[in-house]
Amino acid sequence: MKTIPAKTIISSVKYPEYWFGNDYNMNIYRGCNHGCIYCDSRSLCYRNPDFDQVVIKQNVLELIEKELSSKRKSGIVGTGSMSDPYNSYEICQKATRKSLELLDLNGFGVGICTKSTLVCRDIDLMKKISAHSPVTVCMTITSSDDDIGRRIEPGAPSSTDRFNALKELSRAGVYCGVLMMPLLTDITDTEKNVRGIVEMAAESGIDFIYPSFGFTMRDGSREYLYQKLDAGFPGVKEKYINLYGDSYECSVPDAKRLARVFERLSDGYKIKYRMKGITAGAFERVRNKQISMFDKRIPDNDIIR
């Protein structure tokens, strides 16, 4: 596949508490082949006019190894903010998998955002990392209906397959959950859809759901979204123009009521949905595992004074 030059791979995050406790950000690939109609990474500000073509950064593993060893402190490295780390090329490239090996060797945790079921391939490495550092896997799911999902995310696995992947991750003991974002006005902003996502997530055994009751648009991503709305959802573009104009953050009209429905359901299933609690849960999982490992090393008849 094509490569592009890169001087650095891992960048520091200014406010880790805002996004799953990630201290650093890492994007191995550039571009994505999921074809999601709403993707903010298409925005002109990111200067990637060939977004549908996935490319890999040159010498990516050497750069990652060098940068990790030079960090003064370890932390959590997030991946998947600009392009999916488990795109179709990753099957052969295995650059994401090899980066997880490097994170483990250097004592770093990881936060993964993806729409791909390929993430389950690396459960073995996630379990190794979670012995010493937090691991969080976020699966983006925007629709509980596979047909609607295919229309807005044509290149991604079905929602059903993503929920099955979460079930596999959960059964393996990986801390995981759903990114329920975005919700699109007149497409996925229904109570039925919100209820469906929460209920299917609960059945999958997830730990958390982090929601958004709206979407974003800016130059580049707006034009692409409108083009796809005209093709697949006639009349919806005009509503967006009237409702949102040039706004970047666009809440769905029924956002407050849907948020209340979501919170009641999540509370009933005891699912975390606030960022502070989600992040704390990842750290707690590591502490409990380390305590358990320590306890197993102590004979039953020993007395600790």
NORZIBEL-V448488 format. One record per run of one state. SS is the DSSP state (H for helix, E for strand, C for the rest). FROM is the first residue (numbers start at 1). LEN is the number of residues. If there is no record, write none. Layout:
ss=[SS & SS]
from=[FROM & FROM]
len=[LEN & LEN]
This chain:
ss=[C & E & C & E & C & H & C & E & C & E & C & E & C & H & C & H & C & E & C & H & C & E & C & H & C & H & C & E & C & H & C & E & C & H & E & C & H & C & E & C & H & C & E & C & E & C & H & C & H & C & E & C & H & C & E & C & H & C]
from=[1 & 3 & 5 & 10 & 13 & 16 & 19 & 24 & 27 & 29 & 31 & 36 & 37 & 40 & 43 & 44 & 47 & 55 & 58 & 60 & 71 & 76 & 80 & 90 & 94 & 95 & 106 & 109 & 115 & 117 & 130 & 135 & 141 & 146 & 153 & 154 & 159 & 172 & 176 & 181 & 191 & 205 & 208 & 212 & 214 & 217 & 221 & 233 & 236 & 245 & 249 & 252 & 255 & 270 & 272 & 273 & 275 & 297]
len=[2 & 2 & 5 & 3 & 3 & 3 & 5 & 3 & 2 & 2 & 5 & 1 & 3 & 3 & 1 & 3 & 8 & 3 & 2 & 11 & 5 & 4 & 10 & 4 & 1 & 11 & 3 & 6 & 2 & 13 & 5 & 6 & 5 & 7 & 1 & 5 & 13 & 4 & 5 & 10 & 14 & 3 & 4 & 2 & 3 & 4 & 12 & 3 & 9 & 4 & 3 & 3 & 15 & 2 & 1 & 2 & 22 & 9]
